[in-house]
Amino acid sequence: VPCFADVVNHVENADSSFRQSEFFLWSCNGETNVFFDNQSFSRISIDETRWEFYIDGDTLIQTEWDAEIDFPGVGRYEGALLANPGGTCGDTARLVVTIEEPINADFAIISDSCLAAPIQFEDLTDPNPYLMEQWTWYFGDGDSSLVQNPEHLYQEIGDYEVSLRVGTRYCDTITTKSISYFPAPTISSIIP
């Protein structure tokens, strides 16, 4: 009976993808405790499973069917799931786990909302906003922008909920702030 290893990673706020016998997992927002759900085929023919993770020069080994690993912090970690290691009916799935630094989306309004002019928005995301790869602004009036530091002209006065969604390739977050757009009326003068 042939054996195959297929690892499906279930981690809140993470994205996993598969390429041949390698599995990549991104844990967002600094979550270091990762649960691995072993979905290997032909379980009846698998007598032994071994999870190995290479952390700070040491090899952490777990022999349960599923594994839960508490990684030491932000970084990239490699490991493997071995089914029947050293046996004739064995297989290995390579694992790469990346623990991402938490993303704290933030922004500022850097123009005067009392003027009848476009409002300038500035991305203040932490860590460095230049590490981000995606920006989506929702201006609260049905318009949006994909620019990092956009400007937007509101067509009507009022209060608006502005949201900024920022992200890396695998992790994202969103923040929302209220702004008031009440430009002063323009002054007209009549010369007799």
C-alpha positions as CSV (number, residue, x, y, z in Angstrom):
1,V,0.0,0.0,0.0
2,P,1.6,3.3,-1.0
3,C,2.1,6.1,1.5
4,F,1.8,9.8,0.8
5,A,2.3,12.8,3.1
6,D,0.0,15.7,2.7
7,V,0.1,18.4,5.5
8,V,-2.7,20.8,5.8
9,N,-1.9,23.7,8.2
10,H,-4.7,25.3,10.1
11,V,-3.7,28.5,11.7
12,E,-5.9,31.5,12.4
13,N,-4.8,34.6,10.3
14,A,-2.4,32.5,8.2
15,D,-2.2,31.4,4.6
16,S,-0.8,28.1,3.5
17,S,0.0,27.0,0.0
18,F,1.3,23.8,-1.6
19,R,4.1,23.3,-4.1
20,Q,5.0,19.7,-4.8
21,S,6.1,18.2,-1.4
22,E,6.8,21.6,0.2
23,F,4.3,23.5,2.4
24,F,4.5,27.2,3.2
25,L,2.7,28.8,6.1
26,W,2.6,32.5,7.1
27,S,1.4,33.3,10.6
28,C,0.4,36.9,10.7
29,N,0.3,39.4,13.6
30,G,3.2,37.8,15.4
31,E,1.3,34.6,16.4
32,T,4.0,32.2,17.4
33,N,1.9,29.2,18.5
34,V,1.2,27.1,15.3
35,F,-1.0,24.0,15.1
36,F,-0.4,21.5,12.3
37,D,-3.2,19.2,11.3
38,N,-1.7,16.1,9.7
39,Q,-3.9,15.1,6.8
40,S,-1.7,12.3,5.4
41,F,-3.2,9.7,3.1
42,S,-3.1,6.0,3.8
43,R,-3.1,6.5,7.6
44,I,-3.7,2.8,8.1
45,S,-0.2,2.1,6.6
46,I,1.6,4.8,8.6
47,D,3.1,3.3,11.7
48,E,5.1,6.3,12.8
49,T,5.0,10.0,12.2
50,R,7.7,12.5,13.2
51,W,7.6,16.3,13.1
52,E,11.0,18.0,13.0
53,F,11.6,21.7,13.2
54,Y,15.0,23.3,13.1
55,I,15.0,26.2,15.6
56,D,18.1,28.1,16.7
57,G,20.5,25.3,15.8
58,D,18.4,22.6,17.6
59,T,16.0,20.1,16.2
60,L,12.6,20.0,17.9
61,I,10.9,16.6,17.5
62,Q,7.3,15.7,18.1
63,T,5.9,12.2,17.5
64,E,2.2,12.9,17.8
65,W,-0.1,12.6,14.7
66,D,-0.7,16.4,14.8
67,A,1.8,18.9,16.1
68,E,1.6,22.2,18.0
69,I,4.8,24.2,18.0
70,D,5.5,27.4,19.9
71,F,8.1,29.2,17.8
72,P,10.5,31.6,19.5
73,G,9.4,34.7,17.6
74,V,9.3,36.5,14.3
75,G,11.3,34.7,11.7
76,R,11.5,31.9,9.1
77,Y,11.6,28.3,10.3
78,E,12.1,25.1,8.4
79,G,10.9,21.6,9.3
80,A,9.4,18.4,8.0
81,L,6.7,15.8,8.6
82,L,8.1,12.3,8.2
83,A,5.7,9.4,7.6
84,N,7.4,6.0,8.5
85,P,10.9,7.6,8.6
86,G,13.5,5.2,7.4
87,G,10.9,2.6,6.3
88,T,10.1,1.2,2.9
89,C,6.7,2.9,2.9
90,G,7.8,6.4,3.9
91,D,7.4,10.0,2.7
92,T,8.5,13.4,3.8
93,A,6.7,16.8,3.5
94,R,9.0,19.8,3.9
95,L,7.6,22.7,5.8
96,V,8.5,26.4,5.8
97,V,6.9,28.6,8.5
98,T,7.2,32.3,8.5
99,I,6.1,34.2,11.6
100,E,5.3,37.8,10.4
101,E,5.7,40.8,12.6
102,P,2.4,42.3,13.6
103,I,1.1,45.0,11.2
104,N,-0.5,48.0,12.9
105,A,-2.3,50.0,10.2
106,D,-2.5,53.7,10.8
107,F,-3.0,56.9,8.9
108,A,-3.2,60.7,9.2
109,I,-5.0,63.4,7.4
110,I,-2.4,66.0,6.4
111,S,-4.6,68.7,4.8
112,D,-7.3,71.0,6.1
113,S,-10.8,69.5,5.9
114,C,-12.1,73.0,6.2
115,L,-11.0,73.9,2.7
116,A,-13.0,72.9,-0.4
117,A,-10.0,71.0,-1.7
118,P,-8.8,67.4,-1.9
119,I,-7.9,65.8,1.4
120,Q,-4.4,64.3,1.6
121,F,-4.1,61.0,3.4
122,E,-0.8,59.6,4.7
123,D,0.0,56.0,5.5
124,L,1.6,55.7,9.0
125,T,1.6,51.9,9.2
126,D,3.9,50.2,11.7
127,P,6.3,48.5,10.9
128,N,7.7,50.7,8.2
129,P,4.9,51.4,5.7
130,Y,7.4,50.8,2.9
131,L,7.5,47.1,3.7
132,M,3.8,46.9,2.8
133,E,2.9,45.7,-0.7
134,Q,-0.8,46.6,-0.8
135,W,-2.9,49.6,0.2
136,T,-6.7,49.9,-0.2
137,W,-8.3,53.0,1.0
138,Y,-12.1,53.3,1.4
139,F,-13.2,56.9,1.7
140,G,-16.7,56.3,3.1
141,D,-18.4,57.9,0.1
142,G,-18.2,54.9,-2.3
143,D,-14.8,55.8,-3.7
144,S,-11.5,53.9,-3.0
145,S,-7.9,54.1,-3.9
146,L,-4.9,51.7,-4.2
147,V,-2.3,54.4,-3.8
148,Q,-0.2,54.4,-0.6
149,N,-0.7,58.1,0.1
150,P,-3.7,59.3,-1.8
151,E,-5.7,62.5,-2.0
152,H,-9.5,62.5,-2.3
153,L,-12.0,65.2,-3.0
154,Y,-15.4,64.7,-1.2
155,Q,-18.4,65.9,-3.2
156,E,-20.6,66.6,-0.2
157,I,-20.1,67.9,3.3
158,G,-20.4,65.5,6.2
159,D,-18.8,62.9,8.4
160,Y,-17.1,59.9,6.7
161,E,-15.7,56.6,7.9
162,V,-12.3,56.2,6.2
163,S,-10.6,52.8,6.2
164,L,-7.1,51.7,5.2
165,R,-6.3,48.1,4.5
166,V,-2.6,47.4,4.2
167,G,-0.7,44.2,3.7
168,T,2.3,42.2,2.7
169,R,2.0,39.3,0.3
170,Y,0.4,37.1,2.9
171,C,-0.8,39.2,5.8
172,D,-3.0,42.2,6.1
173,T,-5.0,44.4,8.5
174,I,-7.4,47.3,8.4
175,T,-8.1,50.4,10.5
176,T,-10.9,52.9,10.3
177,K,-11.2,56.5,11.5
178,S,-13.9,59.1,11.3
179,I,-13.3,62.4,9.5
180,S,-15.4,65.5,9.2
181,Y,-15.5,67.3,5.9
182,F,-17.1,70.7,6.4
183,P,-15.3,73.2,4.1
184,A,-15.9,76.9,4.8
185,P,-18.0,78.5,2.1
186,T,-16.1,80.5,-0.5
187,I,-16.3,84.3,-0.1
188,S,-17.6,86.2,-3.0
189,S,-17.2,89.9,-3.3
190,I,-19.2,92.1,-5.6
191,I,-17.5,95.2,-6.8
192,P,-19.9,98.0,-7.7
